[in-house]
Amino acid sequence: MKYEFWFVVGSQFLYGPGVLETVAARAAEMAAELSRALPFPLVCKVTAKTAKEISDVVKEANYDDACAGGVIAGYWKDAQVQKRLGDWMRAAVGAAVSRTMKVMRFGDNMREVAVTGGDKVEAASQHLLARGEGDGGTERFEFSLTLADL
């Protein structure tokens, strides 16, 4: 899935149509420039002027699988702001992926689990210790997980 983030700006009708058009044009320019510096595209969606417009865009974002989050930034040209925004985007995409991820466990040994109240890690540790294979400390378990390119 190709993820994107939505850029929403706010304004008010009292500024008049000319100013609102300028705000929308500048927001589109900001989104385009930031998109070149960020790991995912930033799509300028709307210049929201009412609570309903804000509510509508949030609802739309919630139902759009490609939208991984919404962005509002202060001084956006600062490299540190862009870095923090990029870091947040990566975390948000990870959260979006986790909502649809399917996880399976293979070779699940249920022995000795009842004595640890269902704590399978503790059960594995006690089982290894009882067999003389562990030192009673935390055992190291390794696995590999490969995710498709986001």
PECOR-V448709 format. One record per pair of residues at least 4 apart in sequence whose ideal C-beta (glycine too) atoms are under 6 Angstrom apart, sorted by the first residue. I is the first residue (numbers start at 1). J is the second residue. D is the distance in Angstrom with one decimal. If there is no record, write none. Layout:
BEGIN
<<I J D> <I J D>>
END
This chain:
BEGIN
<<3 40 5.4> <3 68 4.3> <3 93 5.0> <4 41 4.7> <4 43 5.2> <4 66 5.5> <5 40 5.7> <5 42 5.2> <5 68 6.0> <5 69 5.1> <5 71 5.2> <6 43 5.5> <6 45 4.6> <6 61 5.6> <6 67 5.6> <6 70 4.9> <7 31 4.3> <7 42 5.0> <7 44 4.8> <7 71 5.2> <8 45 5.4> <8 46 5.8> <8 48 5.8> <8 57 5.6> <8 70 5.8> <9 27 4.4> <9 47 5.2> <10 48 5.1> <11 20 5.8> <11 23 4.9> <11 47 5.3> <11 49 5.6> <12 49 5.9> <13 49 5.4> <15 19 3.8> <23 47 5.3> <24 47 4.5> <27 44 5.1> <28 44 4.4> <31 42 4.5> <31 44 3.9> <34 38 5.6> <34 42 4.9> <35 41 4.8> <35 42 4.7> <37 82 4.9> <38 86 5.1> <39 86 5.2> <39 89 5.6> <40 89 5.1> <45 57 5.7> <46 57 5.4> <48 53 4.0> <48 54 4.6> <49 53 6.0> <61 67 4.5> <61 70 5.9> <68 92 4.7> <68 93 4.9> <68 96 4.5> <69 92 4.2> <76 81 5.8> <93 150 5.5> <97 101 5.9> <112 123 4.8> <112 127 5.2> <113 120 6.0> <113 123 4.6> <116 122 4.3> <116 123 4.6> <125 139 5.9> <128 133 4.4> <128 134 3.6> <129 134 4.5> <129 136 5.3> <134 139 5.5>>
END
